[in-house]
Amino acid sequence: MFDNFFKDKRVFVTGHTGFKGSWLSVWLRQMGAQVTGFALPPKTPRDHFTVLGLTKRMRHIEGDLRDFKQIQAALAKAKPEIIFHLAAQPLVRLSYAEPKLTFDTNVGGAVNLLEAIRNTPSVRTLVFITSDKCYRNKEWAWGYREIDELGGPDSYSASKACAELVFTSYQESYFFQRKDFAAATARAGNVIGGGDWSQDRIVPDCIRALEKGEAINVRNPIATRPWQHVLEPLSGYLRLAQKLGSRDGKYFRGAWNFGPTKESNRTVRELVEKTLKVWGSGKAIMGKKKPGALHEARFLHLNCDKAHQELGWSPTWHFDDGVEQTILWYRDRLKKAGAWNLTTGQIEAYERAAKSFRP
């Protein structure tokens, strides 16, 4: 898909022990990149990173992005050419309980990384991932564009908007003048896929209930989200890195949205019903939002015209495909299938589908 661009490249991934970071690290490794990861240790023995055995398949550095000396030393040693920044406190609901942790990680950590990059001359390309939650959600029917207002009521959304502002400051003060260097931010959200065991995420919650033979309790069934398989935004990040690393890289700087087609903007109820269909059994209890409950956006989706037109990127797996691939990963894994083969098999299937989909 990427014309061997990543083969033998030194690539650094922050947050590689997380859900998206582990999938990205596998894909990069499969393309022949020399991958170094920097992140906190995985949280549970079931985490995607752990069951893949990635500590033996890539260079793994345990570190805290809130510690500038740690990230500075890691970059100085790895001398990366390309950086994908995914490390974050990624949960909206946790941000209500831990606002300081959220800002320290998502904003302070961003400052530390950008400052370390400023001091690391080997870096040529930076893809700085934030979230679709960086937009001030006005619950309107239109998809948010890269030029729309940033911000949010919860600490997570606000921290991601702040990270975008911090990035812009470094971009305009330092990176625009840096020779042979190009950087951009990437915004995506509501990613699903095998190996995610985070709390308060609908698919992991579904799998935990199904595994125990319990009914799935759905907190907010009418909420609509732009669901996409994890490989969709990752393919966008990789395409963006490829473009930034080209001779015309400076033309691809700025912010980029990576989201599904409108067909994949579905309610939580529809996602759960599709999950039960693929799983083959189980039931769900659809709840109602309780008075005084934490604020959760009812509707949010992205306008990705810029990525379609300027990067030549578009989704490959739509709603049904993405949910099916996700639930089959969990189902087969719980039947003792190897996590590495399941993950690399889905990457290969995605690449085949993308090749046939795009001329």
Secondary structure per residue as TSV (DSSP state, phi and psi in degrees):
chain	resnum	aa	ss	phi	psi
A	1	M	-	360.0	-26.3
A	2	F	-	-121.3	22.8
A	3	D	T	54.4	38.8
A	4	N	T	59.6	22.1
A	5	F	T	-60.5	-36.5
A	6	F	T	-89.6	-6.2
A	7	K	T	-61.2	125.8
A	8	D	T	67.4	4.5
A	9	K	-	-74.8	145.5
A	10	R	E	-86.7	110.8
A	11	V	E	-118.0	134.2
A	12	F	E	-115.9	127.0
A	13	V	E	-119.8	117.5
A	14	T	E	-85.4	142.5
A	15	G	T	77.9	28.0
A	16	H	T	-71.6	-15.8
A	17	T	T	-84.6	-8.1
A	18	G	S	-81.0	178.1
A	19	F	H	-61.4	-59.8
A	20	K	H	-66.7	-39.2
A	21	G	H	-62.9	-36.1
A	22	S	H	-71.0	-40.7
A	23	W	H	-62.0	-43.1
A	24	L	H	-63.8	-41.1
A	25	S	H	-63.5	-40.4
A	26	V	H	-62.2	-46.8
A	27	W	H	-61.5	-45.1
A	28	L	H	-61.2	-43.4
A	29	R	H	-61.9	-41.2
A	30	Q	H	-64.0	-24.9
A	31	M	T	-91.1	4.6
A	32	G	T	90.5	12.8
A	33	A	-	-76.4	153.9
A	34	Q	E	-92.4	102.0
A	35	V	E	-101.6	128.3
A	36	T	E	-117.2	135.5
A	37	G	E	-118.5	146.2
A	38	F	E	-132.1	119.5
A	39	A	E	-169.5	168.5
A	40	L	-	-66.3	158.2
A	41	P	-	-64.5	153.6
A	42	P	-	-59.9	152.3
A	43	K	S	-83.9	-33.0
A	44	T	S	-137.9	159.7
A	45	P	T	-64.8	-14.8
A	46	R	T	-91.8	-7.7
A	47	D	S	-56.3	146.7
A	48	H	H	-53.4	-44.6
A	49	F	H	-57.4	-43.5
A	50	T	H	-69.2	-48.9
A	51	V	H	-69.5	-20.1
A	52	L	H	-77.6	-16.3
A	53	G	T	66.6	37.8
A	54	L	G	-70.3	-18.3
A	55	T	G	-62.0	-23.8
A	56	K	G	-98.8	-3.8
A	57	R	T	-114.6	-4.4
A	58	M	S	-154.9	170.8
A	59	R	E	-82.7	118.4
A	60	H	E	-112.3	119.5
A	61	I	E	-117.7	119.6
A	62	E	E	-86.2	124.1
A	63	G	-	-163.1	167.1
A	64	D	-	-114.6	120.1
A	65	L	T	-64.0	-16.7
A	66	R	T	-74.8	-9.4
A	67	D	-	-104.3	105.3
A	68	F	H	-59.9	-41.4
A	69	K	H	-61.5	-35.4
A	70	Q	H	-66.3	-48.4
A	71	I	H	-71.4	-34.9
A	72	Q	H	-62.7	-44.4
A	73	A	H	-65.8	-38.9
A	74	A	H	-64.6	-42.4
A	75	L	H	-68.8	-39.3
A	76	A	H	-62.1	-35.8
A	77	K	H	-78.5	-41.1
A	78	A	H	-77.4	-28.8
A	79	K	-	47.9	56.5
A	80	P	-	-72.3	153.0
A	81	E	S	-94.3	-32.2
A	82	I	E	-129.3	136.7
A	83	I	E	-125.0	132.0
A	84	F	E	-111.2	120.0
A	85	H	E	-101.4	109.7
A	86	L	-	-122.0	-10.6
A	87	A	-	-60.3	131.6
A	88	A	S	-169.0	163.6
A	89	Q	-	-87.9	107.2
A	90	P	-	-97.9	5.1
A	91	L	-	-110.9	125.2
A	92	V	H	-63.1	-47.9
A	93	R	H	-64.9	-37.6
A	94	L	H	-64.9	-30.6
A	95	S	H	-64.3	-26.5
A	96	Y	H	-69.6	-37.2
A	97	A	H	-81.2	-30.8
A	98	E	-	-130.4	67.1
A	99	P	H	-65.5	-39.4
A	100	K	H	-65.9	-44.0
A	101	L	H	-57.1	-42.2
A	102	T	H	-64.0	-47.8
A	103	F	H	-69.9	-39.8
A	104	D	I	-60.0	-40.2
A	105	T	I	-78.5	-51.9
A	106	N	I	-79.6	-25.4
A	107	V	I	-105.9	-55.9
A	108	G	I	-60.5	-40.2
A	109	G	H	-64.1	-37.1
A	110	A	H	-63.5	-42.4
A	111	V	H	-60.3	-46.1
A	112	N	H	-60.7	-44.4
A	113	L	H	-64.1	-47.8
A	114	L	H	-63.6	-38.1
A	115	E	H	-66.8	-39.4
A	116	A	H	-65.5	-38.5
A	117	I	H	-64.2	-39.6
A	118	R	H	-57.9	-28.6
A	119	N	T	-99.4	9.2
A	120	T	-	-120.4	98.1
A	121	P	T	-69.2	-16.2
A	122	S	T	-70.1	-23.0
A	123	V	-	-72.6	128.0
A	124	R	-	-112.8	-25.0
A	125	T	E	-140.5	135.0
A	126	L	E	-131.6	123.5
A	127	V	E	-110.6	112.0
A	128	F	E	-105.3	103.5
A	129	I	E	-88.1	128.8
A	130	T	-	-114.5	-108.9
A	131	S	-	-171.2	156.5
A	132	D	G	-67.4	-16.8
A	133	K	G	-73.6	-4.4
A	134	C	G	-69.1	-19.0
A	135	Y	B	-79.2	144.1
A	136	R	-	-71.6	110.0
A	137	N	-	-79.8	115.4
A	138	K	-	-102.6	10.9
A	139	E	-	55.5	33.8
A	140	W	-	-94.6	171.6
A	141	A	S	-82.7	-13.3
A	142	W	S	-86.4	149.9
A	143	G	-	-74.6	141.7
A	144	Y	B	-74.6	134.8
A	145	R	-	-99.4	162.6
A	146	E	T	-61.2	-18.6
A	147	I	T	-96.0	1.9
A	148	D	S	-78.4	165.4
A	149	E	-	-63.0	141.6
A	150	L	B	-100.6	159.3
A	151	G	-	133.9	176.2
A	152	G	-	178.1	156.6
A	153	P	S	-76.9	-29.0
A	154	D	S	-92.9	161.3
A	155	S	H	-63.7	-35.3
A	156	Y	H	-62.8	-53.0
A	157	S	H	-61.0	-44.5
A	158	A	H	-62.9	-38.9
A	159	S	H	-66.3	-35.8
A	160	K	H	-71.6	-36.3
A	161	A	H	-64.8	-41.6
A	162	C	H	-62.3	-40.8
A	163	A	H	-61.1	-37.8
A	164	E	H	-62.5	-41.6
A	165	L	H	-67.4	-39.6
A	166	V	H	-62.1	-44.9
A	167	F	H	-58.5	-46.4
A	168	T	H	-60.6	-38.6
A	169	S	H	-62.2	-47.0
A	170	Y	H	-66.6	-38.6
A	171	Q	I	-58.8	-50.0
A	172	E	I	-78.3	-29.7
A	173	S	I	-84.9	-31.3
A	174	Y	I	-129.7	-46.1
A	175	F	I	-76.7	-30.9
A	176	F	T	-60.7	-32.4
A	177	Q	T	-88.1	-5.7
A	178	R	S	-82.4	128.2
A	179	K	T	-72.8	140.0
A	180	D	T	56.2	42.6
A	181	F	-	-142.2	136.7
A	182	A	E	-144.2	140.2
A	183	A	E	-139.2	152.8
A	184	A	E	-153.6	158.9
A	185	T	E	-102.6	153.8
A	186	A	E	-131.7	135.9
A	187	R	E	-124.4	120.8
A	188	A	-	-149.6	170.2
A	189	G	-	-167.6	173.5
A	190	N	-	52.3	52.4
A	191	V	E	-90.0	136.8
A	192	I	E	-122.6	159.8
A	193	G	-	163.3	164.0
A	194	G	T	-65.6	144.0
A	195	G	T	96.0	-1.4
A	196	D	-	-88.0	122.0
A	197	W	-	-121.4	23.3
A	198	S	-	-64.3	150.0
A	199	Q	T	-75.4	151.2
A	200	D	T	60.7	32.4
A	201	R	-	-120.1	137.6
A	202	I	H	-64.3	-43.2
A	203	V	H	-67.8	-50.1
A	204	P	H	-57.4	-37.4
A	205	D	H	-62.9	-40.4
A	206	C	H	-61.5	-46.9
A	207	I	H	-65.5	-40.6
A	208	R	H	-61.2	-41.3
A	209	A	H	-67.8	-45.3
A	210	L	H	-63.6	-38.0
A	211	E	H	-61.6	-35.9
A	212	K	H	-88.1	-5.2
A	213	G	T	75.4	23.7
A	214	E	-	-102.0	160.9
A	215	A	-	-71.8	145.0
A	216	I	E	-81.3	121.1
A	217	N	E	-90.8	114.2
A	218	V	E	-100.1	116.7
A	219	R	S	-71.8	-42.1
A	220	N	-	-142.6	74.5
A	221	P	T	-65.4	-21.8
A	222	I	T	-89.6	-7.4
A	223	A	-	-63.2	135.8
A	224	T	E	-108.2	133.6
A	225	R	E	-135.2	154.3
A	226	P	E	-87.6	81.0
A	227	W	-	-68.2	137.1
A	228	Q	E	-150.3	144.5
A	229	H	E	-66.4	149.1
A	230	V	T	-56.0	-31.4
A	231	L	H	-69.6	-19.4
A	232	E	H	-66.6	-59.3
A	233	P	H	-65.4	-33.4
A	234	L	H	-61.5	-38.2
A	235	S	H	-63.8	-33.4
A	236	G	H	-68.5	-42.6
A	237	Y	H	-61.9	-42.3
A	238	L	H	-66.8	-41.2
A	239	R	H	-63.1	-41.1
A	240	L	H	-63.5	-43.5
A	241	A	H	-61.5	-40.2
A	242	Q	H	-61.4	-43.7
A	243	K	H	-68.9	-41.2
A	244	L	H	-63.3	-30.9
A	245	G	T	-85.5	1.2
A	246	S	S	-84.2	174.3
A	247	R	T	-61.2	-27.1
A	248	D	T	-99.9	25.0
A	249	G	G	-54.6	-34.5
A	250	K	G	-62.6	-23.2
A	251	Y	G	-76.7	-8.8
A	252	F	G	-109.0	12.1
A	253	R	-	-72.5	161.9
A	254	G	E	115.5	-153.8
A	255	A	E	-110.4	146.7
A	256	W	E	-139.2	135.0
A	257	N	E	-95.4	139.3
A	258	F	-	-132.3	101.5
A	259	G	-	-138.7	172.6
A	260	P	-	-79.7	175.8
A	261	T	-	-70.4	165.8
A	262	K	G	-59.6	-27.3
A	263	E	G	-59.7	-26.3
A	264	S	G	-92.2	3.0
A	265	N	E	-79.5	95.5
A	266	R	E	-125.5	159.7
A	267	T	E	-76.3	161.3
A	268	V	H	-60.2	-36.9
A	269	R	H	-57.2	-46.0
A	270	E	H	-64.1	-38.6
A	271	L	H	-63.1	-44.6
A	272	V	H	-66.2	-41.6
A	273	E	H	-62.9	-39.8
A	274	K	H	-66.6	-38.7
A	275	T	H	-59.7	-46.7
A	276	L	H	-63.4	-37.4
A	277	K	H	-64.2	-45.7
A	278	V	H	-68.5	-41.2
A	279	W	H	-63.6	-37.9
A	280	G	T	98.3	-0.9
A	281	S	-	-165.4	177.7
A	282	G	-	102.0	170.7
A	283	K	-	-145.6	164.9
A	284	A	E	-132.4	148.7
A	285	I	E	-112.4	114.1
A	286	M	E	-86.2	118.7
A	287	G	-	-95.4	-174.3
A	288	K	-	-127.3	147.5
A	289	K	-	-65.0	128.5
A	290	K	-	-84.8	148.0
A	291	P	T	-58.8	136.1
A	292	G	T	82.9	1.5
A	293	A	-	-68.3	157.5
A	294	L	-	-58.2	145.4
A	295	H	-	-66.2	130.1
A	296	E	-	-133.7	133.9
A	297	A	-	-61.6	141.0
A	298	R	S	-87.0	-33.9
A	299	F	B	-147.7	133.1
A	300	L	-	-159.6	127.3
A	301	H	-	-150.4	163.9
A	302	L	B	-107.6	147.1
A	303	N	-	-92.9	118.7
A	304	C	-	-111.6	23.6
A	305	D	H	-57.8	-37.3
A	306	K	H	-61.8	-47.0
A	307	A	I	-65.7	-38.4
A	308	H	I	-61.5	-47.9
A	309	Q	I	-81.6	-37.9
A	310	E	I	-99.9	-26.3
A	311	L	I	-102.3	-14.8
A	312	G	-	70.2	24.4
A	313	W	-	-97.3	141.6
A	314	S	-	-155.0	155.9
A	315	P	-	-64.7	151.1
A	316	T	S	-110.4	-49.6
A	317	W	S	-97.1	121.7
A	318	H	-	-90.2	-168.9
A	319	F	H	-53.1	-56.1
A	320	D	H	-60.9	-42.4
A	321	D	H	-63.3	-47.0
A	322	G	H	-63.3	-44.6
A	323	V	H	-66.4	-42.7
A	324	E	H	-61.1	-47.0
A	325	Q	H	-62.2	-37.7
A	326	T	H	-64.9	-51.5
A	327	I	H	-69.8	-35.1
A	328	L	H	-64.6	-35.9
A	329	W	H	-59.0	-50.4
A	330	Y	H	-63.4	-45.9
A	331	R	H	-59.8	-46.6
A	332	D	H	-70.2	-35.3
A	333	R	H	-64.6	-40.2
A	334	L	H	-70.3	-15.1
A	335	K	T	-93.1	14.5
A	336	K	T	80.0	15.7
A	337	A	-	-66.8	149.7
A	338	G	-	-70.1	131.7
A	339	A	H	-64.4	-37.2
A	340	W	H	-63.5	-47.2
A	341	N	H	-66.8	-37.7
A	342	L	H	-62.4	-45.1
A	343	T	H	-69.9	-51.1
A	344	T	H	-66.3	-31.7
A	345	G	H	-64.1	-40.0
A	346	Q	H	-70.9	-35.4
A	347	I	H	-61.8	-45.0
A	348	E	H	-64.5	-39.7
A	349	A	H	-64.8	-39.1
A	350	Y	H	-64.1	-43.9
A	351	E	H	-62.0	-40.7
A	352	R	H	-63.5	-43.2
A	353	A	H	-65.3	-40.1
A	354	A	H	-64.5	-39.4
A	355	K	H	-64.5	-40.9
A	356	S	H	-75.9	-26.2
A	357	F	H	-78.0	-36.0
A	358	R	-	-103.2	136.8
A	359	P	-	-68.1	360.0
